[in-house]
C-alpha cells in the first residue's frame, strides 16, 4: 500500500512537469518505456538497483541513455527517482501516471468483447456511443470471444454492460426454470 502511495506521488509530480512542457502523452510513453526496460532487462535493472553503483553514475547513465529522446525535465525526474532510491517503483509509477493522465484528459478505458473481429466503423461507433453515454472520452480496447454467441459485452472500470446473446439465454433459462433473475 505504501509503495502505491509513493508511486502516485511521483506520478503527480511528473504530471506537473509534463503539463508545463505540454507533453503529457509523451511523458507517459517515455515512463512506460523506462518501466518496461527496467522490468525486462536484467542488466539495466541490476545496474540501477545495485548499491555498488554510485547514484551519480546511475544518473549519468540515464542522462546519456535518454539524450535526444527525452526532455531535460523528464530526465531530471528520473534522476530524482534514482537519487531517492525509488527506481524499483518505475512500473507502479507508470501505472499511476497513466491514471493521472486519463483524469487530466477526462478519459476512461473500456474493454469491448464481440463474437468476431470488429471493423473500424463499428469500433468508432461503439467508442462514440460510449463516450456520449459516459460523458468522458472512451478509449476502447476490442477483443473477441466466441462464447458470447453474439452481441457485445462492455467493461468500464468495475461496471459491466452485458448485451450478449449468452446472457440473454441465461436469463431466459432462469425464467423458464422459475429461478428468478440473474443467475449465472
PEWOTA-V95964 format. One record per residue. N is the residue number from 1. RES is the residue in three letters. PHI is phi as a letter, one per 30 degrees, with the letter a starting at -180 (* if undefined). PSI is psi in whole degrees, -180 to 180 (* if undefined). D_CENTER is the distance of its C-alpha to the mean C-alpha in Angstrom with 2 decimals. Layout:
n->(N | N)
res->(RES | RES)
phi->(PHI | PHI)
psi->(PSI | PSI)
d_center->(D_CENTER | D_CENTER)
//
This chain:
n->(1 | 2 | 3 | 4 | 5 | 6 | 7 | 8 | 9 | 10 | 11 | 12 | 13 | 14 | 15 | 16 | 17 | 18 | 19 | 20 | 21 | 22 | 23 | 24 | 25 | 26 | 27 | 28 | 29 | 30 | 31 | 32 | 33 | 34 | 35 | 36 | 37 | 38 | 39 | 40 | 41 | 42 | 43 | 44 | 45 | 46 | 47 | 48 | 49 | 50 | 51 | 52 | 53 | 54 | 55 | 56 | 57 | 58 | 59 | 60 | 61 | 62 | 63 | 64 | 65 | 66 | 67 | 68 | 69 | 70 | 71 | 72 | 73 | 74 | 75 | 76 | 77 | 78 | 79 | 80 | 81 | 82 | 83 | 84 | 85 | 86 | 87 | 88 | 89 | 90 | 91 | 92 | 93 | 94 | 95 | 96 | 97 | 98 | 99 | 100 | 101 | 102 | 103 | 104 | 105 | 106 | 107 | 108 | 109 | 110 | 111 | 112 | 113 | 114 | 115 | 116 | 117 | 118 | 119 | 120 | 121 | 122 | 123 | 124 | 125 | 126 | 127 | 128 | 129 | 130 | 131 | 132 | 133 | 134 | 135 | 136 | 137 | 138 | 139 | 140 | 141 | 142 | 143 | 144 | 145 | 146 | 147 | 148 | 149 | 150 | 151 | 152 | 153 | 154 | 155 | 156 | 157 | 158 | 159 | 160 | 161 | 162 | 163 | 164 | 165 | 166 | 167 | 168 | 169 | 170 | 171 | 172 | 173 | 174 | 175 | 176 | 177 | 178 | 179 | 180 | 181 | 182 | 183 | 184)
res->(UNK | UNK | UNK | UNK | UNK | UNK | UNK | UNK | UNK | UNK | UNK | UNK | UNK | UNK | UNK | UNK | UNK | UNK | UNK | UNK | UNK | UNK | UNK | UNK | UNK | UNK | UNK | UNK | UNK | UNK | UNK | UNK | UNK | UNK | UNK | UNK | UNK | UNK | UNK | UNK | UNK | UNK | UNK | UNK | UNK | UNK | UNK | UNK | UNK | UNK | UNK | UNK | UNK | UNK | UNK | UNK | UNK | UNK | UNK | UNK | UNK | UNK | UNK | UNK | UNK | UNK | UNK | UNK | UNK | UNK | UNK | UNK | UNK | UNK | UNK | UNK | UNK | UNK | UNK | UNK | UNK | UNK | UNK | UNK | UNK | UNK | UNK | UNK | UNK | UNK | UNK | UNK | UNK | UNK | UNK | UNK | UNK | UNK | UNK | UNK | UNK | UNK | UNK | UNK | UNK | UNK | UNK | UNK | UNK | UNK | UNK | UNK | UNK | UNK | UNK | UNK | UNK | UNK | UNK | UNK | UNK | UNK | UNK | UNK | UNK | UNK | UNK | UNK | UNK | UNK | UNK | UNK | UNK | UNK | UNK | UNK | UNK | UNK | UNK | UNK | UNK | UNK | UNK | UNK | UNK | UNK | UNK | UNK | UNK | UNK | UNK | UNK | UNK | UNK | UNK | UNK | UNK | UNK | UNK | UNK | UNK | UNK | UNK | UNK | UNK | UNK | UNK | UNK | UNK | UNK | UNK | UNK | UNK | UNK | UNK | UNK | UNK | UNK | UNK | UNK | UNK | UNK | UNK | UNK)
phi->(* | d | d | d | d | d | d | d | d | d | d | d | d | d | d | d | d | d | d | d | c | h | b | d | d | d | d | d | d | d | d | d | d | d | d | d | d | e | d | c | c | e | d | d | e | d | d | d | c | d | d | d | c | d | d | d | d | d | d | d | e | d | d | d | d | c | e | i | c | b | d | d | d | d | d | d | e | d | d | d | d | d | e | c | i | c | d | d | c | e | d | d | d | d | d | d | d | d | d | d | d | d | d | e | c | h | b | b | c | b | c | c | c | b | d | b | e | d | d | e | d | d | e | d | d | d | d | d | d | d | e | d | d | d | i | b | d | c | c | c | c | c | b | c | a | d | d | d | i | a | i | b | c | c | b | b | i | c | c | b | c | c | c | d | d | e | d | d | d | d | d | d | e | d | d | d | d | i | c | j | d | d | d | d)
psi->(-43 | -42 | -35 | -42 | -43 | -47 | -40 | -39 | -43 | -41 | -42 | -40 | -42 | -37 | -38 | -46 | -43 | -41 | -40 | -34 | 2 | 49 | 42 | -48 | -44 | -45 | -37 | -45 | -42 | -45 | -39 | -41 | -44 | -45 | -39 | -45 | -43 | -41 | -31 | -12 | 102 | -32 | -46 | -47 | -42 | -44 | -48 | -25 | -14 | 129 | -14 | -22 | 124 | 148 | -37 | -39 | -39 | -43 | -40 | -41 | -44 | -44 | -44 | -40 | -29 | 2 | 126 | -11 | -30 | 153 | 162 | -37 | -41 | -44 | -42 | -38 | -50 | -39 | -38 | -39 | -46 | -41 | -35 | 3 | 29 | 13 | -20 | -10 | 13 | -43 | -47 | -38 | -42 | -46 | -43 | -38 | -42 | -39 | -43 | -43 | -39 | -43 | -42 | -42 | 4 | 57 | 159 | 161 | 141 | 142 | 122 | 122 | 128 | 166 | -30 | 169 | 131 | 137 | 164 | -38 | -41 | -43 | -46 | -42 | -43 | -47 | -42 | -43 | -43 | -41 | -44 | -42 | -38 | -29 | 11 | 156 | 129 | 125 | 105 | 134 | 118 | 144 | 165 | 151 | 109 | -20 | -19 | -6 | -45 | 175 | -160 | 142 | 127 | 132 | 123 | 108 | -125 | 6 | 133 | 127 | 104 | 101 | 31 | 155 | -38 | -45 | -41 | -40 | -38 | -43 | -44 | -45 | -44 | -43 | -42 | -34 | -6 | 24 | 5 | -146 | -134 | 47 | 141 | *)
d_center->(18.64 | 20.04 | 17.51 | 14.69 | 16.85 | 17.67 | 14.15 | 13.45 | 16.79 | 16.09 | 12.87 | 15.14 | 17.81 | 15.87 | 14.85 | 18.61 | 19.54 | 17.13 | 18.65 | 22.06 | 21.51 | 19.91 | 17.07 | 13.86 | 12.01 | 14.05 | 13.36 | 9.56 | 10.51 | 13.25 | 11.62 | 9.19 | 12.55 | 14.48 | 12.42 | 12.77 | 16.44 | 17.01 | 15.79 | 17.68 | 20.69 | 23.21 | 25.43 | 22.93 | 21.78 | 25.49 | 26.57 | 23.95 | 24.58 | 28.33 | 30.63 | 33.23 | 31.44 | 32.11 | 29.31 | 30.96 | 30.78 | 27.06 | 26.53 | 28.85 | 27.03 | 23.73 | 25.70 | 27.49 | 24.55 | 22.55 | 25.73 | 25.46 | 21.72 | 20.43 | 22.13 | 24.33 | 22.23 | 19.15 | 21.55 | 23.26 | 20.08 | 19.56 | 23.27 | 23.20 | 20.59 | 22.99 | 25.99 | 24.84 | 23.95 | 20.28 | 18.99 | 18.27 | 15.31 | 13.45 | 10.69 | 10.49 | 10.90 | 8.03 | 5.62 | 8.21 | 8.49 | 5.31 | 6.75 | 10.01 | 9.58 | 8.78 | 11.89 | 13.72 | 13.54 | 14.12 | 11.56 | 9.88 | 8.27 | 11.10 | 12.18 | 15.68 | 18.22 | 21.48 | 24.51 | 24.53 | 22.59 | 22.08 | 23.71 | 22.21 | 24.33 | 23.27 | 19.53 | 20.29 | 22.54 | 20.11 | 17.39 | 20.29 | 21.69 | 18.53 | 18.07 | 21.73 | 21.65 | 18.74 | 19.59 | 16.17 | 14.77 | 13.09 | 10.73 | 12.14 | 11.39 | 14.91 | 16.52 | 20.14 | 22.11 | 25.90 | 26.43 | 25.61 | 28.79 | 27.87 | 26.10 | 22.41 | 20.06 | 17.14 | 14.59 | 12.92 | 11.76 | 14.93 | 17.13 | 18.44 | 20.78 | 22.86 | 25.23 | 25.97 | 29.55 | 29.05 | 28.35 | 31.36 | 33.52 | 32.57 | 33.57 | 36.76 | 37.60 | 37.20 | 39.49 | 42.03 | 42.19 | 42.47 | 39.59 | 38.12 | 34.63 | 31.21 | 32.08 | 29.67)
//
